[in-house]
Amino acid sequence: MNRKIALVTGGSRGLGRDTALRLADKGVDVIVTFHSRRADAEAVVSEIEQRGARAAALQLDTANAAGFADFAEQLRELLQSRWQRGYFDHLVNNAGIGVQAPFVETSEEQFDQLMNVHFKGVFFLTQTLLPLIADGGRIVNLSSGLARFSLPGYAAYAAMKGAVEVLTRYLARELGPRGITANALAPGAIETDFGEGLVRDNREVNALIASQTALGRVGLPEDIGGVIASLLSEDNRWINGQRIEASGGMFL
């Protein structure tokens, strides 16, 4: 029986890393992508293999759509050489960058950076990889709680995540004939190095978010990885085209 294979973009750290490890715990093999932190990605691969799953790492710049065709070919060759298969089962579009700037100060360059990674990259990477995704597969796109509630400084970032949520519904509708589901997972504020570690390292920001969260604390990466792994499981095969927030109850 073939094991499931998941591709997690931005899997060398943060939410992507935790997702990859939780998938391994569920018996899923994992391919992680990294932008520049090869050593971190290789460490994740090693930890996955210690948990009894197979793993590999590939370099990918999710902001560079022109490079997606070459990446797909590298992925195809890896699947054949490592798994003797021409397809994978789950795609997690997790890779991201953080830019905080008031609306009136957001530059076109910042806007384009966010768009290329968080929306254009997700759109065209998914499109490029569709021939390699198995019928009956799963797609999870990372959104954000900021697509529901508004905090100053995140207008452009949140707008991209809102676009991803709309795209997710269209993916669910158009890929349904192949049995492929698509859902958006929207984390709340999480303690990682994302956005220069603002939530993790700024005590005032951390305390403010905790005070506005029903469970009384800021989220941790391990609060999210398991949710994504669960969405990719057979138990949740009937969840499709949905936005699911995992925020501990922020701003209820």
C-alpha positions as CSV (number, residue, x, y, z in Angstrom):
1,M,0.0,0.0,0.0
2,N,1.4,3.4,-1.0
3,R,1.9,5.9,1.7
4,K,0.5,9.4,1.2
5,I,3.0,12.1,0.2
6,A,2.5,15.8,1.1
7,L,4.3,18.8,-0.3
8,V,4.6,21.6,2.2
9,T,6.0,24.9,1.0
10,G,8.0,26.9,3.4
11,G,8.5,23.8,5.5
12,S,11.9,24.6,7.0
13,R,10.6,26.6,9.9
14,G,7.5,27.8,11.8
15,L,4.1,26.5,10.8
16,G,5.4,24.6,7.8
17,R,7.9,22.8,10.0
18,D,5.3,21.8,12.5
19,T,2.9,20.7,9.8
20,A,5.5,18.5,8.2
21,L,6.3,16.8,11.6
22,R,2.7,16.3,12.4
23,L,2.1,14.7,9.0
24,A,5.0,12.4,9.6
25,D,3.5,11.4,12.9
26,K,0.4,10.3,11.0
27,G,2.4,8.2,8.6
28,V,2.6,10.7,5.7
29,D,5.8,11.1,3.8
30,V,6.7,14.8,3.3
31,I,8.6,16.9,0.8
32,V,9.4,20.4,2.2
33,T,10.4,23.4,0.2
34,F,12.8,26.1,1.4
35,H,13.8,29.5,0.0
36,S,17.3,29.9,1.4
37,R,17.6,28.0,4.7
38,R,18.8,24.7,3.3
39,A,20.3,23.6,6.6
40,D,17.0,24.2,8.4
41,A,15.2,22.2,5.8
42,E,17.6,19.3,6.0
43,A,17.2,19.3,9.8
44,V,13.4,18.9,9.3
45,V,14.0,16.1,6.8
46,S,16.2,14.3,9.4
47,E,13.6,14.7,12.1
48,I,10.8,13.4,9.8
49,E,12.9,10.4,9.0
50,Q,13.5,9.8,12.7
51,R,9.8,9.6,13.1
52,G,9.6,6.8,10.6
53,A,8.5,8.6,7.5
54,R,10.4,9.4,4.3
55,A,11.2,13.0,3.4
56,A,13.1,15.3,1.1
57,A,13.7,19.0,0.6
58,L,13.6,21.1,-2.6
59,Q,14.6,24.7,-3.1
60,L,11.7,26.9,-4.3
61,D,11.1,30.7,-4.6
62,T,7.4,31.0,-4.3
63,A,7.6,34.6,-5.5
64,N,9.1,33.6,-8.8
65,A,6.3,32.1,-11.0
66,A,8.7,31.8,-13.9
67,G,10.6,29.1,-12.0
68,F,7.6,26.9,-11.3
69,A,7.8,24.7,-14.4
70,D,11.5,23.8,-13.5
71,F,10.4,23.1,-10.0
72,A,7.7,20.8,-11.2
73,E,10.2,18.9,-13.2
74,Q,12.5,18.5,-10.2
75,L,9.6,17.3,-8.2
76,R,8.6,14.8,-10.8
77,E,12.1,13.4,-10.9
78,L,12.3,13.2,-7.1
79,L,9.0,11.4,-6.9
80,Q,10.2,8.9,-9.5
81,S,13.6,8.3,-8.0
82,R,12.6,8.3,-4.3
83,W,9.0,6.9,-4.3
84,Q,8.8,5.3,-7.8
85,R,5.6,7.4,-8.4
86,G,4.6,10.1,-10.7
87,Y,2.3,12.0,-8.3
88,F,1.9,13.3,-4.7
89,D,-1.3,13.5,-2.6
90,H,-1.4,16.7,-0.6
91,L,-0.3,20.3,-1.3
92,V,0.1,22.7,1.6
93,N,0.6,26.3,0.4
94,N,2.2,27.6,3.5
95,A,5.3,29.7,2.4
96,G,4.9,33.3,3.3
97,I,6.6,36.6,4.3
98,G,5.4,39.3,6.7
99,V,5.3,43.0,5.8
100,Q,3.8,45.5,8.3
101,A,3.1,49.0,7.1
102,P,0.2,51.4,7.5
103,F,-2.1,51.6,4.4
104,V,-0.9,55.1,3.6
105,E,2.8,54.1,3.8
106,T,2.6,50.8,1.9
107,S,4.8,51.0,-1.1
108,E,4.1,49.4,-4.5
109,E,7.2,47.2,-3.9
110,Q,5.9,45.9,-0.6
111,F,2.5,45.3,-2.2
112,D,4.1,43.3,-5.1
113,Q,6.3,41.3,-2.7
114,L,3.2,40.2,-0.8
115,M,1.1,39.5,-3.9
116,N,3.9,37.5,-5.5
117,V,4.3,35.2,-2.5
118,H,0.8,35.0,-1.0
119,F,-1.5,35.2,-4.0
120,K,0.2,35.0,-7.4
121,G,2.6,32.3,-6.1
122,V,-0.2,30.2,-4.6
123,F,-2.4,30.6,-7.8
124,F,0.3,29.6,-10.3
125,L,2.2,27.0,-8.2
126,T,-1.1,25.1,-7.6
127,Q,-1.9,25.4,-11.3
128,T,1.5,24.2,-12.3
129,L,1.5,21.2,-9.9
130,L,-2.0,20.0,-10.7
131,P,-0.9,17.3,-13.1
132,L,1.2,15.9,-10.3
133,I,-1.5,15.9,-7.7
134,A,-3.4,12.6,-7.3
135,D,-7.1,12.4,-7.9
136,G,-8.7,12.4,-4.5
137,G,-5.9,14.6,-3.2
138,R,-6.1,17.5,-0.8
139,I,-5.1,21.2,-1.0
140,V,-4.7,23.4,2.1
141,N,-4.0,27.1,1.6
142,L,-2.8,29.2,4.5
143,S,-4.9,32.3,5.1
144,S,-4.9,34.4,8.3
145,G,-7.2,35.6,11.0
146,L,-6.5,39.1,9.6
147,A,-8.8,38.3,6.7
148,R,-11.7,38.3,9.3
149,F,-10.6,41.0,11.8
150,S,-8.6,44.2,11.0
151,L,-5.4,45.4,12.7
152,P,-3.6,48.5,11.4
153,G,-0.5,47.8,9.4
154,Y,-1.7,44.7,7.6
155,A,-4.0,46.0,4.9
156,A,-1.9,44.6,2.0
157,Y,-1.1,41.3,3.7
158,A,-4.7,40.7,4.7
159,A,-6.0,41.6,1.3
160,M,-3.8,38.8,-0.2
161,K,-5.1,36.3,2.3
162,G,-8.7,37.4,1.5
163,A,-7.9,36.7,-2.2
164,V,-6.6,33.2,-1.2
165,E,-9.8,32.4,0.5
166,V,-11.8,33.2,-2.6
167,L,-9.4,31.3,-4.7
168,T,-9.8,28.3,-2.4
169,R,-13.5,28.1,-3.0
170,Y,-12.9,28.2,-6.8
171,L,-10.4,25.4,-6.5
172,A,-12.8,23.3,-4.5
173,R,-15.5,23.9,-7.2
174,E,-13.3,23.4,-10.3
175,L,-11.2,20.4,-8.9
176,G,-14.2,18.6,-7.5
177,P,-14.6,16.4,-10.6
178,R,-11.2,14.9,-9.7
179,G,-12.1,14.4,-6.1
180,I,-9.6,17.0,-4.9
181,T,-10.7,19.1,-1.9
182,A,-9.4,22.6,-1.2
183,N,-9.7,24.4,2.2
184,A,-8.2,27.5,3.7
185,L,-6.7,27.4,7.2
186,A,-6.6,30.8,8.9
187,P,-4.2,30.9,12.0
188,G,-4.5,33.7,14.5
189,A,-1.4,35.3,15.9
190,I,1.4,32.7,16.4
191,E,4.7,32.9,18.2
192,T,7.2,32.4,15.4
193,D,9.9,34.4,13.6
194,F,7.3,35.5,11.0
195,G,7.2,39.3,10.6
196,E,10.6,39.6,12.4
197,G,9.2,37.8,15.4
198,L,6.8,40.7,16.4
199,V,4.2,38.5,18.2
200,R,6.9,36.2,19.8
201,D,9.4,38.9,20.9
202,N,7.4,42.0,21.7
203,R,5.9,41.5,25.1
204,E,3.3,44.3,24.8
205,V,2.0,42.9,21.5
206,N,2.0,39.4,22.9
207,A,0.1,40.4,26.0
208,L,-2.4,42.5,24.0
209,I,-3.2,39.6,21.8
210,A,-3.5,37.2,24.7
211,S,-6.0,39.5,26.4
212,Q,-8.2,39.5,23.3
213,T,-8.1,35.7,22.9
214,A,-10.7,33.5,24.5
215,L,-8.1,30.9,25.6
216,G,-5.9,33.6,27.1
217,R,-2.7,33.2,25.3
218,V,-1.0,33.6,21.9
219,G,-0.9,30.6,19.6
220,L,2.2,28.3,19.1
221,P,3.2,26.5,15.9
222,E,2.1,23.2,17.4
223,D,-1.4,24.6,17.7
224,I,-1.6,24.8,13.9
225,G,0.3,21.8,12.4
226,G,-2.1,19.3,13.8
227,V,-5.1,21.1,12.4
228,I,-3.6,21.1,8.9
229,A,-2.6,17.4,9.2
230,S,-6.2,16.7,10.2
231,L,-7.6,18.5,7.3
232,L,-5.5,16.3,5.0
233,S,-6.7,13.1,6.6
234,E,-9.4,10.8,5.2
235,D,-11.5,11.6,8.3
236,N,-12.1,15.1,6.9
237,R,-12.7,14.1,3.3
238,W,-16.1,15.8,3.2
239,I,-14.8,19.3,4.3
240,N,-14.4,21.3,1.1
241,G,-14.2,24.9,0.1
242,Q,-14.2,26.1,3.7
243,R,-12.3,28.8,5.7
244,I,-11.3,27.3,9.0
245,E,-9.9,29.6,11.6
246,A,-7.5,28.3,14.3
247,S,-7.0,31.3,16.5
248,G,-7.9,30.2,20.0
249,G,-10.9,32.6,19.7
250,M,-9.3,35.9,18.8
251,F,-11.6,39.0,18.8
252,L,-14.8,37.0,19.3
